[in-house]
């Protein structure tokens, strides 16, 4: 007599990556931690060269892989944005 086999698909998700969007878009401000929104405000007020020289100060704005945990602020003034900072973090950490 032939036995029937049942295949069960299981998806294993780990920690924070289970909640991360596949395209790595940060959450809206009302869903982001208040501390990160405040740190982003400090980044926006910090001159670009100064912020780049001190990436560690703003590193919390990026996840463990170097992608932003908060969104950019719409502006026309060319302020240093979290997406730019995190891109610089990824480059610095992959050297």
C-alpha positions, 0 to 999 in steps of 0.5 A: 500500500502506498503512503501519502505524504503531506508537505507543509510549507513553513516560513521562518522569520527572524527578529526585526527583519520579519517586520521590515518592508522588502523594499526597506522603506522606513515607516511613517513618522507617526510609527517611528520611535520618537527618539529617532525622529528627534535625532533626524531633526538634529541631523537636518540641522547639522552641516553635511560635512560635520555629520559625515565626519561624525557618522557614529553620532547619527548611526542609530538612524540606520538599521543593522544593515545600514538602511534608514529607520526614518524617512527623509524630510521634504526640502529644497535646501539640500539638507543631509537626509537619513537616506544619504547618511545611511548610504554613507554608513553602508559604504564606510562599514563595507570597506 
